[in-house]
Amino acid sequence: MESRFNWFARKFKFDLPPEIFPMVVERLRGTPVRLEEMTKSLPQGILTRRPKETWTILENVGHLWDLEPLWDGRIDDFLEGKERLRAADSINKKTDDANHNAASLDTLLGSFRTAREAMVARFDAMEENQVSLTALHPRLDQPMRMIDLAIFIAEHDDHHLARITDLARKFAG
């Protein structure tokens, strides 16, 4: 995998002020629209074309949907006062086993949109003090606040949106 698309090599500095939480939530709210806009005109052959050792565009879309339960669970972890957030499946078995290439783009986009709208609604309903709740991120082994989770999700979204853009450019040209 190209080093610029290695999510696990990313380092994070969680130092955003809680006051910008609404702006971060807006990024999350906009991901389904951005994802739809960048994929809706792509032919099926490009959506399912497999680059070397990485996911297809449809698999990247499906992966974003696959992770929504993790994000939702981590919100629960914060709200329940857990010291450590639940771990992600670092080998992405769910995405690898899902056969997203057999699904329609519209189905994946609709499922992602529905899940994301539910998560954003949870963030929208949070009280100011909940934005600063803290727990330990299991892989990064560093403290993370609720606002940091939101930015982490937004960065993860953008990571996959950038990957999709790269694949679409590579295969369409």
PEHU-V416995 format. One record per backbone hydrogen bond with DSSP energy under -1.0 kcal/mol. NH is the residue of the N-H (numbers start at 1). CO is the residue of the C=O. E is the energy in kcal/mol with one decimal. If there is no record, write none. Layout:
# PEHU-V416995
[[NH,CO,E] [NH,CO,E]]
This chain:
# PEHU-V416995
[[5,2,-1.9] [6,3,-1.6] [7,5,-1.1] [9,6,-1.2] [10,7,-1.5] [15,13,-1.4] [20,17,-2.0] [21,18,-1.9] [24,20,-1.8] [25,21,-2.5] [26,22,-1.6] [27,23,-1.4] [28,24,-1.8] [29,25,-2.6] [30,26,-1.7] [34,30,-2.4] [35,31,-2.9] [36,32,-2.5] [37,33,-2.6] [38,34,-2.1] [39,35,-1.2] [40,36,-2.5] [42,39,-1.7] [46,43,-1.3] [47,43,-2.1] [48,44,-1.9] [54,51,-1.3] [58,47,-2.5] [60,56,-2.1] [61,57,-2.4] [62,58,-2.9] [63,59,-2.4] [64,60,-1.8] [65,61,-1.5] [66,62,-2.9] [67,63,-1.7] [68,65,-1.3] [71,67,-2.2] [72,68,-2.5] [73,69,-2.4] [74,70,-2.4] [75,71,-2.1] [76,72,-2.0] [77,73,-2.3] [78,74,-2.3] [79,75,-2.5] [80,76,-2.3] [81,78,-1.7] [82,77,-2.4] [85,136,-2.8] [90,88,-1.2] [92,89,-2.1] [96,92,-2.5] [97,93,-2.6] [102,99,-1.9] [103,100,-1.2] [108,104,-2.2] [109,105,-3.0] [110,106,-2.5] [111,107,-2.5] [112,108,-2.5] [113,109,-2.7] [114,110,-2.3] [115,111,-2.2] [116,112,-3.0] [117,113,-2.7] [118,114,-1.6] [119,115,-1.9] [120,116,-2.9] [121,117,-2.0] [122,118,-1.6] [123,119,-2.1] [124,120,-3.1] [125,121,-1.5] [126,123,-1.4] [130,127,-1.4] [133,130,-1.3] [135,144,-2.4] [136,83,-2.9] [137,142,-2.7] [141,137,-1.7] [144,135,-2.9] [146,133,-1.3] [147,131,-2.0] [149,145,-2.2] [150,146,-2.2] [151,147,-2.2] [152,148,-2.6] [153,149,-2.6] [154,150,-2.2] [155,151,-2.7] [156,152,-2.3] [157,153,-2.8] [158,154,-2.6] [159,155,-2.2] [160,156,-1.9] [161,157,-2.5] [162,158,-2.6] [163,159,-1.7] [164,160,-2.5] [165,161,-2.4] [166,162,-2.4] [167,163,-2.6] [168,164,-2.8] [169,165,-2.3] [170,166,-2.4] [171,167,-2.7] [172,168,-2.1] [173,169,-1.3]]
